[in-house]
Amino acid sequence: MQILPAIDLRGGKCVRLRQGDYNQETVFSDDPVEMAQRWADDGIEWLHLVDLDGAKQGRPVNHDVVRRITAAVGISCELGGGVRDEDSIRLMLDEVGVGRVIIGTKALKDPTWFCEMAGKFPGKLVLGIDARNSMVATEGWLDVSETAAIDLAKQYAKLDLAALIYTNIANDGMMQGIDDATIDDMRQLADLGFPVIASGGVTTIDDVTRLKAAADASPNLIGAIIGRALYEGTINVADAVAAAR
């Protein structure tokens, strides 16, 4: 199971939000490139980047910062936030240098388009499902839909996707751990055949250990994204990587 440190970008800075609330922001670094290099030096294989401004505005905003990160770190990066058209996908993959692109809002709102893009970019798109009480949230988590996460995933089970990232936004940034219901949701998604990456709520090494146990039972659970816990020091990357292995 891989550990993916998260770098959330807003206004060119590395920040974290609580439960996706733009009014509950903590700035952890004015230099996201330096932060990315720090995590890369700890031996991780992938970085998880989020363009928070992009998620809110519906188009890439922080791509110049992302370009500097991908050029500096020498490891694979995935990016989500505001990628809602083919030009944005091509920008990220061909010019900015990310290894895979996360699509959330547009996958819910335009399934035909998402299926078409998955065919054009096989193995390069990640389905990002952000949920509250197992229901999909969109528009940078500003809206909660009436679509169940598992129902959205079922539409796309046969596509050639790189992964599915499942975030319980009720847990995200709250430093309260991962609850059993979220792990159950992820197991159901993994059972559909997706490579699933857990996101939201990883707070201590015990959370990583629990996810690793779930991954042993559901081999399609392939990774865990860790954000605030790394920045506040309740987990260090080396210990998380060791526990995940």
Steps between C-alpha positions, in 0.01 A plus 500: 500500500642838398510816711422822309579825685249772410586853395192720475561820307320829550638833391829328417544385861483159669186498717252264664128545543270346760222295338563681171393833653681786327442714809693254720841520341843449655808604302783251555754631251553793267720275285313192373801395289718477811228302677467261206875444500486421871249222445686373194821479704316270742475237229138517392399404145202731437393848608132596519447860388173693525427833334249641748457821302439290191238288675310812594534678164454195277829539313871450582643794693820389674648312205816711492579392857418141408734522201782612731426213738504233230824640359668506841409177674575230244212277617147445374227750585123482468282809494136582557297817525328684217578253222171499310586502130731323257732799463563501874581128495748550216652801675567297812629185330693650208625835627485511879643151536265319737473123466124475540205737530215479749146569377220548751222748433489448122486120539180537700341765282598373154550120491512491118788746494689313773469170315627668183799648685582165659519357150726781379729485803510132604661439837552873558176608666405456863136506609484724805201431720458740790213403728313604810294221659582291191339759266710670233612860556603723207619850407793495741277333760263797498201289388382157616310307233229237529726237340648223714875455459465130421241574228727754332790254506292219349445711186873499434609156619599383150708804403881494482561733794823545693323496837204615705561739789234490770486787748263522794491878535346480846836360614731707284729729695327424828782288652245249634604185317323283244165352603380147428225618265756668274713186488189300412423742216853460366478122513179510298668722241804271488270203444383667177854455368634853538847565642378705800695770685372608841488869586382700797550439870834319520629639830727246670702195405208290630289633211765386252514159670121464477506594132781251439288227664209598275735490200613150594135393482424716193813512282350771279543745789838623379576826678432763764526876470623682810476876545461695822643221716835535322505876539404489868742218574264228625645272229832510322535374145761234572286332768192516277686344209632221723153428642346500152751242379 
